[in-house]
Amino acid sequence: MSDVATQPRVPARVVLLSLAALWACYFLVATLRGAVMGYDFIWPIFSRRLTICILSMLVMAAVWPLLQMLERKSGGVRLTIVLIGALPLALLLSVINETVFSDMEMTQAYGNEDEAEAVKSGKVKITRDEAGNIMVDLPTAVTQPPPPPAPPPPGTPSDDASAPSAPAPTVTSDNSAHSITIHTNKALGEQYARWTSVVDYAFTRYFLVLAWAALYFALAKAEEARAAERREGEYRRAAAAAELRSLRYQVNPHFLFNTLNSLSALVMTGKQDDAETMIQTLSTFYRRTLSGDPTSDLKLVDEIELQKLYFEIEAVRFPNRLMTTIDIDDAVSDAMVPGMILQPLVENSVKYAVAATQRPVTIAIRAHAVGDKLEISVSDDGPGGKVKGVQGFGIGLGNVRDRLRARYGSAAEITFGRREEGGFATVLRLPLNFGSHQGPSAAGPLEFSRA
C-alpha cells in the first residue's frame, strides 16, 4: 500500500467546521465594523453578507481535495503553490461579493444628516441609467412668489410707463425640472469602479484563503502526530504483550521440569499410585493453564484454584511436610490478576522451604484490599529462603517482576525478604481492578524492594 493511501487525513467534519468558524468570524467582524462606521443593522445587508459567507465557504470546501494532494509535498513547494493558487481563488470570492451586492447602490457620501434622511426616506433617489450615467432625483419643489413690492410713496405716479412691471410668480411641479443627470463615461466609470472594487476585495479574500490554508495544514500535521502516537501506542502494547507471552510461557517449562523430577522420584521408589495421582492432577493443571490467552487476566479466585492444584501435585512428594493456608478476602476474590502470577512464588517456597528441611512447613497465601491496591502475599515459615540479590535469584522472582512491569508499569510493586518470625515472604501490590483485561502497559520500570 502506498504512503498516500496510508496517509492520515483530516476528517471532513473538522474541515467543514474550520471553514464555518472562519467565515463566521468574518461575518461577525464585518458586522461590527459596519456598526463602528455608523451603518444601520438592516436585513438587506445582513442577508447578502450571510449569502456571501455561505457561498465562499462552499467554494473553499471545493478546493479541499487539492490541499490534500499537497500534504505529501515539501514545505517550500507547498508554500509556493498555495501563494500562487490563492490568487485566482481570492478573485473568485471577490467576484461573488460584487455580484451579490450588485443590486444595491451603496451611497455613503451625504452632505449632511438631512440629506442622508432624505435618501433613506425615498425623497432623494440615486440611480444609474443604461448608459452608465448617475441619476439624482430630487423631490418636487414649489417656488414661493416673492413678496409684493412696497407701495410707492405718495405723489409717485403709479402708471409710469417707464417703470418695469414685476414678474408674475410661477409654481413648478414638474419632477423633471428637479432631476440632475451626471454624465459619465461608461467604460471609465462603471467598469473601472467595479473592477477596482473587485480587486480591493480580492486582497482581503486572499489573506482569508491563506489563513485557512495554514489552518488546514496545521490540522493535517496534528492528525499525523495523533496517528503516529496511536501507532507508537500499538507498537508498545504489542511489544508488552509479546513480552508477557514469553514470560508466561517461561513459567510452564520451569514448573514442568520440577514436576517431572517429582514424578520420576515417585516411579523410582515404586509409588505407582502416587505417580498416577500426580499425572492426573498435572493433566488437569495444564488443561486449565493452556486453554486461555497467556496475556489475559483472570479472577483471583481462579488463580487460587490453580495453586491448589499445584499444592495437590507437590503433596504427593511431601505428604507430611507440606502444609497450606489460604486466606482470601471475599471482597477481592473477583479482582483481576495476571494468570499464574503466583506460581513462581509458590514454587520458590516449595523448593527453598519445604524441600530444604525435614520438618513440616506451612505455605500461606493471603489477599486483601489496601486502599485502591490489591495486596497478595506468599509466605512460608521455612529456613528463610535463598536470595543472592536482585539480579541473581533465578527465574522465580525475576519472572514475576518482569510480568508485573510489562502488565502494569510502575503501578505495581513487589517486595520480598526474610520474616522476623522466620521464613520468607513476598508481597505483591497491584491495581485493584474488577473489570476485564485492559491490555499490557509499558509505562515505567518496576523495581524490587526488600521488605
Beta strands, then each sheet from edge to edge (+ up, - down):
strand 1: 125-128
strand 2: 134-137
strand 3: 179-182
strand 4: 297-299
strand 5: 322-328
strand 6: 336-338
strand 7: 361-370
strand 8: 373-380
strand 9: 413-418
strand 10: 424-431
strand 11: 448-450
sheet 1: 1+ 2- 3+
sheet 2: 4+ 6-
sheet 3: 5+ 7+ 8- 10+ 9- 11-
end
